[in-house]
Amino acid sequence: MADGIDNENDHGPGAAELLRELAATHGVGTSYRGWDGAERSVTDSTLRGVLAALGVPAGGADEMERSLAEARLAPWRRLLPPVAVAREGQELLVNVHVPHGSAVSVWIAAEDGGRYEATQRENWDAPVDVDGVLTGRATFAVPDHVPLGWHTLLAEHEGTVSQCPLVVTPQRLQTTEALAGRRNWGLTAQLYSVRSSRSWGIGDFADLADLATITGEEGAGFLLVNPLHAAEPRPPVEDSPYLPTTRRYFNPLYLRVEEIPEYGYLDPAGRAEVERLANQLHAANHSTGLLDRNSSYGAKLTALELVFGVPRDPARARAFADFCTEQGQGLDDFALWCALAEKLGPGAPQWAGAASAPDTAYCKEQGALLARRIEFHRWLQWLCDQQLETAQRSARRSGMEIGVVHDLAVGVKQGGADDWSLAGVLARGVTVGAPPDMFNQQGQNWTQPPWHPARLAESGYTAYRDMLRTVLRHAGGIRVDHILGLFRLWWIPEGAGPGEGTYVYYDHEALIGILALEAQRAGAVVIGEDLGVFEPWVRDYLAGRGIFGTSILWFEHDADGPIPPERYRQQCLTSVNTHDLPPTAGYLAGEHVTLRESLGLLQRPVEEERAEAAAEQEAVLGLLRKRSLLPGPGHQDVQDTVEALYAFTALTPSSLLGVALVDAVGETRTQNQPGTSTQYPNWRIPLAGPRGPVLLDALQDDPRYRSLVGTIKTALHHGV
């Protein structure tokens, strides 16, 4: 017997049709269109693996019939849906289920204390037998004047009151409207790689504030950085900022110890020790060698533990207590996980047993024993919050219209803090990735557990909302990596290859709506990284909600070749490159092909890849020549070509133009090669140019930086 099939008739065509019907009922794709446009059917084993991760029995035909019946009855078993998400200014129809013929009343308790009545509408749906009770469906309209926010929908039936969250979201993000008619350029940077003479071998929050000030004074409107999510609580730590332990809290690796007020009150011995640790790492700032997060974080933790021992004055003690109260159970759970992770290690058997969830008896006992360490990890998050607030304030003070734009990773690391504390809303037995495409011809497995669509809705999207609120606390914007994942994610069953997955669909109206609501309340813009394979209507939907898209010059083409700048999107962040490609100087030299060939990632001869890459580049450069941005084909100056490419982006109508810091200093090395983990030192490349490392101290005087920034400013001012 295979795949759980235990009936001799289950192998027939009827069973295959049932499986696909069951998959479709639960939002699981049974086929997909690949990057080459070809339609591909999903295998039965993949469908069964994904359905198992969703908790849907799909063994034999009888079992699938029962699962289908259960799916049809599930809404009828509830008086109210698990959550209702509406748009501002629009009525929302909500179905309510009660015994047939019973009376029911529905109203809204608003978050500001107001009350709104829901009116009943005609509904001619026939009643349904639900577990022996004839059940009717009544439809109520949530009025269109309920304000934005998180409210409660209530229904009363025969003296019993049920409730569910009601979220009213913006029709369109107003922060985007506020930028209409204006254009902003800004730097895009990998913060950890951007060091100053005062860094501890890794770029930090003080460097972020300084970089924002430097570029803001040059006229930049924003500074987009990599995800700053927390990694492991002690070395060794994950190098990839896109594989965090949590997406809600921040990485203390980025703290500048000397900027903590209590540092000034260390006793002489403690201060001398911190200075010794810092001096040991200052030398690394001047090296082009690979970044060493473990050494930097290990030294910082030693220093931070010393500073933690300094008593806080009453005002700061009050501020810390207020922060902990505001963050609530989420911070408590994260700090508990950090303390446990330091004690148990990643492979300890307790994680699968006694310490499997925050509320186990073991965890409660350890919470009391590790109280001081838990407070330390809460304190670290408070410091991160303060230094991020300083960075955003510095950005705005320097003249930036938007300021610091944070990056939101797609998911989290297995076995990490979110995987532990949010287990109830994550799916098991699958990981997230991407199907094969032209740059990753074997597909990708990002080894991250996905949101469980139904359980996330059952929870009222609380974890999603809280994550967004924390990231947006001190941000002028948020870039959502792979925003297409809020519509559908590529699920890969355990044991399957990256290409053996399928798409699972999410309630994008809820996820995008909540994203827009939280961004609007924070006064932040939203940039969706909408590259890759997507359904044609998705970009139109995002644009309609006021979400900026992303355009990378090399990828903007149609059947006739590169598109002219006038056809680029206005509501868009347009740039020449992305962190998943080499810096532009390296890309022009074909480094992306050389690297993928050396790592065995190509599916066809390297000569074909080089020829195609050269032809694609020449097509773009030819377009630049037609616009008089470059001289004839014989011109070989790389810096001139890089600047011409950025001048080309200024010809587009895009509101946001991204200038990669690596391009501004002449870096050629690739920061990340998708589809690899240990084969290439991803996310460990420090900022450097042809003459060596580039520190923030000297950035303003760097001739390449000044030239490229001057080019983009002039191009925007004069229209090239």
KOLTI-908269 format. One record per residue (C-alpha): x, y, z; residue in three letters. Coordinates in steps of 0.25 Angstrom, whole numbers, padded with zeros to 4 digits, always signed. Layout:
BEGIN
XYZAla
...
//
This chain:
BEGIN
+0000+0000+0000Met
+0005+0014-0004Ala
+0002+0028+0000Asp
-0008+0023+0011Gly
-0017+0016+0001Ile
-0024+0004+0007Asp
-0036+0001-0003Asn
-0034-0006-0015Glu
-0043+0003-0023Asn
-0035+0015-0019Asp
-0025+0015-0030His
-0036+0017-0041Gly
-0039+0031-0048Pro
-0049+0034-0038Gly
-0039+0035-0027Ala
-0030+0044-0035Ala
-0042+0053-0038Glu
-0046+0053-0023Leu
-0031+0057-0019Leu
-0031+0068-0028Arg
-0045+0073-0024Glu
-0041+0072-0009Leu
-0028+0080-0012Ala
-0035+0091-0019Ala
-0045+0092-0008Thr
-0034+0095+0002His
-0026+0105-0007Gly
-0016+0095-0012Val
-0012+0097-0027Gly
-0013+0084-0035Thr
-0005+0090-0047Ser
+0004+0102-0049Tyr
+0010+0110-0060Arg
+0025+0111-0059Gly
+0035+0122-0063Trp
+0035+0117-0077Asp
+0020+0118-0078Gly
+0017+0103-0079Ala
+0006+0097-0071Glu
+0011+0086-0061Arg
+0002+0076-0053Ser
+0005+0074-0039Val
+0007+0059-0035Thr
-0002+0052-0026Asp
+0009+0050-0015Ser
+0011+0065-0014Thr
-0004+0067-0013Leu
-0005+0057-0002Arg
+0007+0062+0005Gly
+0002+0077+0005Val
-0012+0073+0010Leu
-0006+0065+0021Ala
+0002+0078+0025Ala
-0012+0085+0025Leu
-0018+0074+0034Gly
-0027+0069+0023Val
-0028+0053+0022Pro
-0027+0049+0008Ala
-0024+0034+0009Gly
-0034+0026+0001Gly
-0046+0030-0007Ala
-0055+0028+0005Asp
-0046+0037+0014Glu
-0046+0048+0003Met
-0061+0048+0002Glu
-0062+0050+0017Arg
-0052+0061+0016Ser
-0060+0068+0005Leu
-0072+0067+0013Ala
-0066+0073+0025Glu
-0060+0084+0017Ala
-0074+0087+0012Arg
-0080+0087+0026Leu
-0069+0094+0033Ala
-0075+0108+0031Pro
-0089+0104+0035Trp
-0084+0099+0048Arg
-0080+0113+0053Arg
-0089+0124+0057Leu
-0079+0134+0052Leu
-0067+0133+0043Pro
-0053+0132+0050Pro
-0050+0146+0045Val
-0056+0157+0036Ala
-0048+0166+0028Val
-0054+0178+0021Ala
-0050+0190+0013Arg
-0052+0204+0017Glu
-0065+0210+0011Gly
-0070+0197+0006Gln
-0081+0188+0012Glu
-0077+0174+0016Leu
-0086+0163+0015Leu
-0085+0153+0026Val
-0092+0139+0027Asn
-0097+0135+0041Val
-0102+0121+0044His
-0113+0117+0054Val
-0123+0106+0055Pro
-0133+0108+0044His
-0144+0119+0047Gly
-0137+0124+0059Ser
-0135+0139+0061Ala
-0121+0145+0062Val
-0116+0160+0064Ser
-0102+0165+0059Val
-0094+0177+0063Trp
-0080+0183+0063Ile
-0073+0188+0076Ala
-0062+0197+0070Ala
-0049+0199+0076Glu
-0052+0213+0080Asp
-0064+0208+0088Gly
-0074+0212+0078Gly
-0085+0202+0073Arg
-0091+0200+0059Tyr
-0103+0191+0056Glu
-0102+0181+0044Ala
-0114+0180+0036Thr
-0120+0167+0031Gln
-0120+0164+0016Arg
-0129+0154+0008Glu
-0122+0140+0007Asn
-0129+0129+0000Trp
-0119+0118+0003Asp
-0126+0105+0006Ala
-0124+0100+0021Pro
-0114+0089+0023Val
-0114+0077+0032Asp
-0102+0079+0041Val
-0100+0068+0051Asp
-0115+0065+0052Gly
-0119+0080+0053Val
-0125+0087+0042Leu
-0117+0100+0041Thr
-0120+0112+0033Gly
-0111+0123+0028Arg
-0114+0138+0030Ala
-0106+0149+0023Thr
-0103+0162+0030Phe
-0097+0175+0024Ala
-0086+0182+0032Val
-0088+0196+0029Pro
-0079+0204+0020Asp
-0076+0215+0031His
-0069+0206+0041Val
-0055+0213+0042Pro
-0042+0207+0040Leu
-0037+0198+0051Gly
-0038+0185+0059Trp
-0052+0183+0064His
-0061+0172+0069Thr
-0073+0166+0061Leu
-0083+0160+0071Leu
-0096+0152+0069Ala
-0106+0148+0079Glu
-0115+0136+0078His
-0124+0131+0089Glu
-0116+0138+0100Gly
-0103+0133+0095Thr
-0093+0143+0089Val
-0082+0139+0080Ser
-0071+0148+0074Gln
-0060+0149+0064Cys
-0050+0160+0060Pro
-0054+0170+0049Leu
-0043+0177+0042Val
-0046+0189+0034Val
-0034+0192+0024Thr
-0031+0204+0015Pro
-0036+0204+0001Gln
-0023+0209-0003Arg
-0011+0213+0005Leu
-0011+0228+0008Gln
+0004+0228+0009Thr
+0006+0224-0005Thr
-0004+0235-0009Glu
+0004+0245-0001Ala
+0016+0242-0010Leu
+0009+0244-0023Ala
+0015+0254-0033Gly
+0029+0254-0025Arg
+0041+0245-0027Arg
+0051+0240-0017Asn
+0064+0233-0019Trp
+0070+0225-0008Gly
+0081+0216-0005Leu
+0079+0201-0003Thr
+0089+0194+0006Ala
+0093+0182+0014Gln
+0095+0188+0027Leu
+0104+0177+0033Tyr
+0114+0180+0022Ser
+0114+0195+0024Val
+0125+0198+0034Arg
+0131+0210+0041Ser
+0144+0211+0049Ser
+0135+0209+0061Arg
+0128+0197+0057Ser
+0131+0183+0064Trp
+0134+0177+0051Gly
+0119+0177+0046Ile
+0111+0189+0042Gly
+0102+0193+0053Asp
+0090+0203+0057Phe
+0099+0214+0059Ala
+0105+0212+0045Asp
+0090+0212+0040Leu
+0088+0225+0047Ala
+0101+0231+0040Asp
+0098+0225+0027Leu
+0084+0231+0027Ala
+0090+0245+0031Thr
+0100+0244+0020Ile
+0091+0241+0009Thr
+0079+0249+0014Gly
+0088+0261+0014Glu
+0091+0258-0001Glu
+0076+0258-0004Gly
+0072+0244-0002Ala
+0058+0241+0002Gly
+0060+0227+0008Phe
+0070+0216+0012Leu
+0066+0202+0009Leu
+0073+0192+0018Val
+0073+0176+0019Asn
+0064+0169+0029Pro
+0069+0173+0043Leu
+0061+0161+0050His
+0067+0153+0061Ala
+0076+0141+0059Ala
+0081+0131+0070Glu
+0083+0137+0084Pro
+0097+0133+0084Arg
+0108+0128+0074Pro
+0108+0121+0065Pro
+0098+0130+0058Val
+0091+0129+0044Glu
+0098+0138+0034Asp
+0085+0139+0025Ser
+0077+0151+0029Pro
+0066+0144+0022Tyr
+0066+0132+0031Leu
+0063+0138+0044Pro
+0058+0132+0057Thr
+0047+0142+0058Thr
+0042+0153+0049Arg
+0036+0161+0060Arg
+0048+0164+0068Tyr
+0062+0170+0064Phe
+0076+0165+0064Asn
+0085+0170+0076Pro
+0097+0168+0067Leu
+0094+0182+0062Tyr
+0095+0189+0075Leu
+0105+0199+0077Arg
+0110+0196+0091Val
+0116+0210+0093Glu
+0103+0217+0090Glu
+0095+0210+0102Ile
+0094+0221+0113Pro
+0098+0211+0124Glu
+0111+0209+0117Tyr
+0116+0222+0122Gly
+0114+0217+0137Tyr
+0122+0205+0136Leu
+0133+0204+0146Asp
+0147+0205+0141Pro
+0150+0191+0140Ala
+0137+0188+0132Gly
+0139+0200+0123Arg
+0153+0195+0120Ala
+0148+0181+0117Glu
+0138+0187+0107Val
+0149+0195+0101Glu
+0158+0183+0100Arg
+0147+0175+0093Leu
+0144+0187+0083Ala
+0158+0189+0080Asn
+0160+0174+0076Gln
+0149+0175+0066Leu
+0152+0189+0060His
+0164+0183+0052Ala
+0153+0174+0044Ala
+0147+0187+0039Asn
+0159+0189+0030His
+0159+0175+0024Ser
+0152+0171+0011Thr
+0151+0157+0017Gly
+0138+0150+0020Leu
+0130+0156+0031Leu
+0130+0148+0044Asp
+0117+0150+0052Arg
+0121+0140+0062Asn
+0133+0147+0067Ser
+0126+0160+0067Ser
+0113+0155+0074Tyr
+0121+0147+0084Gly
+0129+0160+0088Ala
+0117+0168+0088Lys
+0109+0159+0097Leu
+0121+0159+0107Thr
+0120+0174+0107Ala
+0105+0175+0108Leu
+0105+0166+0120Glu
+0114+0176+0127Leu
+0106+0188+0123Val
+0093+0180+0127Phe
+0099+0180+0141Gly
+0099+0195+0142Val
+0086+0200+0150Pro
+0077+0208+0142Arg
+0072+0222+0147Asp
+0057+0223+0150Pro
+0053+0229+0136Ala
+0060+0218+0128Arg
+0055+0207+0138Ala
+0041+0213+0135Arg
+0043+0213+0120Ala
+0048+0199+0120Phe
+0036+0194+0128Ala
+0027+0201+0119Asp
+0033+0195+0107Phe
+0032+0181+0113Cys
+0017+0184+0116Thr
+0014+0189+0102Glu
+0020+0177+0096Gln
+0013+0167+0105Gly
+0013+0152+0104Gln
+0020+0152+0090Gly
+0033+0158+0096Leu
+0032+0149+0108Asp
+0031+0137+0099Asp
+0043+0141+0091Phe
+0052+0145+0103Ala
+0048+0131+0109Leu
+0052+0124+0096Trp
+0065+0131+0096Cys
+0068+0127+0110Ala
+0064+0113+0107Leu
+0072+0113+0094Ala
+0085+0117+0101Glu
+0083+0106+0111Lys
+0078+0094+0103Leu
+0084+0096+0089Gly
+0077+0094+0076Pro
+0077+0079+0076Gly
+0073+0076+0091Ala
+0062+0066+0092Pro
+0054+0075+0101Gln
+0050+0083+0089Trp
+0041+0071+0085Ala
+0036+0068+0099Gly
+0036+0076+0111Ala
+0040+0089+0105Ala
+0031+0088+0092Ser
+0023+0100+0095Ala
+0023+0113+0104Pro
+0012+0108+0113Asp
+0018+0094+0117Thr
+0021+0091+0132Ala
+0036+0090+0129Tyr
+0036+0104+0122Cys
+0028+0110+0133Lys
+0038+0105+0143Glu
+0050+0109+0135Gln
+0044+0123+0133Gly
+0045+0125+0148Ala
+0059+0119+0149Leu
+0064+0127+0137Leu
+0057+0140+0141Ala
+0069+0149+0141Arg
+0074+0143+0127Arg
+0060+0146+0121Ile
+0060+0160+0126Glu
+0074+0161+0119Phe
+0067+0157+0106His
+0056+0167+0108Arg
+0066+0178+0111Trp
+0073+0175+0098Leu
+0060+0177+0090Gln
+0058+0190+0097Trp
+0072+0195+0093Leu
+0069+0191+0079Cys
+0056+0198+0079Asp
+0063+0211+0084Gln
+0075+0210+0074Gln
+0065+0208+0063Leu
+0057+0220+0067Glu
+0070+0228+0067Thr
+0073+0224+0053Ala
+0059+0227+0048Gln
+0060+0241+0055Arg
+0074+0243+0049Ser
+0068+0240+0035Ala
+0057+0249+0036Arg
+0065+0260+0042Arg
+0075+0259+0030Ser
+0063+0263+0021Gly
+0059+0249+0017Met
+0044+0249+0013Glu
+0042+0234+0016Ile
+0054+0230+0024Gly
+0059+0216+0028Val
+0051+0205+0020Val
+0052+0191+0027His
+0052+0178+0019Asp
+0042+0167+0024Leu
+0047+0153+0021Ala
+0038+0142+0015Val
+0038+0133+0027Gly
+0046+0128+0039Val
+0056+0117+0042Lys
+0051+0103+0046Gln
+0054+0101+0061Gly
+0054+0116+0064Gly
+0046+0125+0073Ala
+0034+0128+0064Asp
+0034+0113+0060Asp
+0033+0110+0075Trp
+0024+0121+0080Ser
+0015+0121+0068Leu
+0014+0107+0065Ala
-0001+0107+0065Gly
-0002+0116+0053Val
+0009+0109+0045Leu
+0009+0097+0036Ala
+0017+0084+0039Arg
+0023+0074+0029Gly
+0025+0085+0018Val
+0035+0096+0015Thr
+0034+0108+0006Val
+0042+0110-0006Gly
+0041+0114-0021Ala
+0039+0105-0034Pro
+0051+0105-0044Pro
+0053+0118-0052Asp
+0063+0123-0061Met
+0073+0128-0050Phe
+0070+0115-0041Asn
+0068+0104-0051Gln
+0067+0094-0040Gln
+0057+0101-0031Gly
+0059+0106-0017Gln
+0056+0101-0003Asn
+0057+0112+0007Trp
+0054+0102+0018Thr
+0044+0111+0025Gln
+0031+0106+0031Pro
+0019+0114+0025Pro
+0007+0120+0031Trp
-0005+0110+0032His
-0016+0118+0024Pro
-0028+0113+0032Ala
-0021+0114+0046Arg
-0016+0128+0043Leu
-0030+0132+0040Ala
-0035+0125+0053Glu
-0025+0133+0061Ser
-0030+0146+0055Gly
-0017+0149+0049Tyr
-0012+0153+0062Thr
+0003+0148+0060Ala
+0003+0154+0046Tyr
-0002+0168+0052Arg
+0008+0168+0063Asp
+0020+0165+0055Met
+0016+0176+0045Leu
+0014+0186+0057Arg
+0028+0183+0063Thr
+0035+0184+0050Val
+0028+0197+0046Leu
+0030+0204+0060Arg
+0042+0212+0055His
+0041+0211+0040Ala
+0037+0220+0029Gly
+0034+0208+0020Gly
+0035+0193+0019Ile
+0039+0185+0007Arg
+0032+0171+0007Val
+0041+0161+0001Asp
+0034+0152-0008His
+0020+0159-0006Ile
+0014+0149-0016Leu
+0015+0139-0004Gly
+0003+0147+0002Leu
-0005+0142-0010Phe
+0001+0128-0011Arg
+0014+0120-0006Leu
+0021+0109-0012Trp
+0020+0097-0002Trp
+0030+0086-0002Ile
+0026+0073+0005Pro
+0037+0067+0014Glu
+0046+0058+0006Gly
+0043+0064-0007Ala
+0052+0073-0016Gly
+0049+0088-0018Pro
+0043+0085-0032Gly
+0033+0075-0026Glu
+0024+0085-0019Gly
+0011+0093-0022Thr
+0005+0106-0019Tyr
-0004+0108-0007Val
-0013+0120-0007Tyr
-0015+0130+0004Tyr
-0026+0140+0007Asp
-0019+0152+0000His
-0030+0161+0003Glu
-0028+0159+0018Ala
-0013+0159+0017Leu
-0011+0171+0008Ile
-0022+0178+0015Gly
-0016+0177+0029Ile
-0002+0180+0023Leu
-0008+0193+0018Ala
-0015+0196+0031Leu
-0003+0195+0039Glu
+0006+0203+0030Ala
-0004+0214+0029Gln
-0005+0215+0044Arg
+0010+0215+0045Ala
+0011+0226+0034Gly
+0020+0216+0025Ala
+0020+0213+0011Val
+0020+0198+0006Val
+0029+0193-0005Ile
+0025+0179-0010Gly
+0036+0171-0016Glu
+0027+0165-0028Asp
+0038+0159-0036Leu
+0038+0144-0042Gly
+0026+0136-0046Val
+0012+0142-0043Phe
-0002+0142-0048Glu
-0004+0154-0057Pro
-0015+0161-0048Trp
-0006+0161-0036Val
+0001+0174-0039Arg
-0011+0181-0043Asp
-0017+0177-0029Tyr
-0005+0182-0022Leu
-0005+0195-0029Ala
-0020+0197-0026Gly
-0017+0196-0011Arg
-0006+0206-0012Gly
+0006+0196-0011Ile
+0018+0200-0018Phe
+0024+0189-0028Gly
+0039+0186-0031Thr
+0045+0187-0044Ser
+0060+0182-0047Ile
+0065+0188-0060Leu
+0071+0175-0065Trp
+0057+0168-0063Phe
+0048+0178-0070Glu
+0046+0173-0084His
+0035+0167-0093Asp
+0035+0159-0105Ala
+0042+0170-0113Asp
+0053+0172-0103Gly
+0056+0182-0092Pro
+0044+0191-0090Ile
+0046+0207-0091Pro
+0047+0215-0079Pro
+0034+0221-0081Glu
+0027+0208-0079Arg
+0032+0205-0065Tyr
+0022+0206-0054Arg
+0020+0219-0047Gln
+0016+0213-0033Gln
+0029+0205-0033Cys
+0043+0204-0027Leu
+0052+0203-0039Thr
+0067+0200-0038Ser
+0078+0194-0047Val
+0080+0182-0038Asn
+0077+0173-0026Thr
+0084+0166-0015His
+0082+0153-0022Asp
+0091+0157-0034Leu
+0105+0162-0034Pro
+0107+0177-0033Pro
+0106+0183-0046Thr
+0121+0184-0049Ala
+0121+0169-0047Gly
+0108+0166-0054Tyr
+0114+0173-0066Leu
+0126+0164-0065Ala
+0117+0152-0065Gly
+0120+0148-0051Glu
+0106+0142-0049His
+0109+0132-0060Val
+0123+0129-0055Thr
+0118+0127-0041Leu
+0106+0118-0044Arg
+0115+0110-0053Glu
+0126+0108-0042Ser
+0115+0103-0033Leu
+0108+0093-0042Gly
+0095+0101-0043Leu
+0094+0102-0058Leu
+0085+0092-0066Gln
+0091+0095-0079Arg
+0105+0097-0085Pro
+0112+0110-0079Val
+0115+0115-0093Glu
+0100+0116-0096Glu
+0098+0123-0083Glu
+0109+0133-0086Arg
+0104+0136-0100Ala
+0090+0138-0095Glu
+0095+0147-0083Ala
+0103+0155-0093Ala
+0092+0157-0103Ala
+0082+0161-0091Glu
+0093+0172-0087Gln
+0095+0177-0101Glu
+0080+0179-0103Ala
+0080+0188-0091Val
+0092+0195-0094Leu
+0087+0197-0108Gly
+0075+0204-0102Leu
+0084+0213-0094Leu
+0092+0217-0107Arg
+0079+0221-0113Lys
+0076+0230-0102Arg
+0090+0236-0103Ser
+0094+0231-0089Leu
+0105+0223-0095Leu
+0115+0225-0106Pro
+0117+0214-0117Gly
+0119+0199-0115Pro
+0134+0200-0113Gly
+0133+0208-0100His
+0138+0199-0089Gln
+0138+0208-0077Asp
+0130+0201-0066Val
+0128+0213-0057Gln
+0122+0220-0069Asp
+0113+0209-0072Thr
+0108+0207-0057Val
+0105+0222-0057Glu
+0098+0221-0070Ala
+0089+0210-0065Leu
+0085+0218-0053Tyr
+0082+0230-0062Ala
+0073+0221-0070Phe
+0065+0218-0058Thr
+0063+0233-0056Ala
+0056+0234-0069Leu
+0045+0225-0064Thr
+0033+0230-0057Pro
+0036+0222-0044Ser
+0034+0229-0031Ser
+0045+0222-0024Leu
+0059+0220-0030Leu
+0068+0211-0022Gly
+0083+0212-0023Val
+0091+0200-0018Ala
+0102+0204-0009Leu
+0111+0193-0015Val
+0110+0200-0029Asp
+0113+0213-0023Ala
+0127+0208-0018Val
+0130+0199-0029Gly
+0128+0185-0022Glu
+0128+0173-0031Thr
+0126+0162-0022Arg
+0112+0155-0021Thr
+0105+0156-0007Gln
+0096+0144-0009Asn
+0095+0133-0019Gln
+0080+0127-0018Pro
+0079+0112-0017Gly
+0092+0111-0009Thr
+0095+0110+0006Ser
+0109+0105+0009Thr
+0114+0105-0005Gln
+0116+0120-0005Tyr
+0119+0130+0006Pro
+0105+0137+0005Asn
+0103+0149+0013Trp
+0117+0150+0018Arg
+0123+0160+0008Ile
+0127+0173+0014Pro
+0126+0186+0006Leu
+0138+0189-0002Ala
+0143+0195-0015Gly
+0154+0193-0025Pro
+0164+0199-0015Arg
+0159+0191-0002Gly
+0149+0193+0009Pro
+0140+0205+0008Val
+0137+0211+0022Leu
+0126+0220+0025Leu
+0136+0230+0030Asp
+0141+0232+0016Ala
+0129+0230+0008Leu
+0126+0244+0006Gln
+0139+0246+0000Asp
+0139+0233-0009Asp
+0140+0238-0023Pro
+0131+0227-0029Arg
+0121+0229-0018Tyr
+0121+0244-0021Arg
+0120+0242-0036Ser
+0109+0232-0036Leu
+0101+0240-0026Val
+0103+0253-0034Gly
+0098+0245-0047Thr
+0085+0241-0041Ile
+0083+0255-0035Lys
+0086+0262-0048Thr
+0077+0252-0056Ala
+0065+0254-0047Leu
+0067+0269-0046His
+0069+0271-0061His
+0061+0259-0067Gly
+0075+0254-0072Val
//
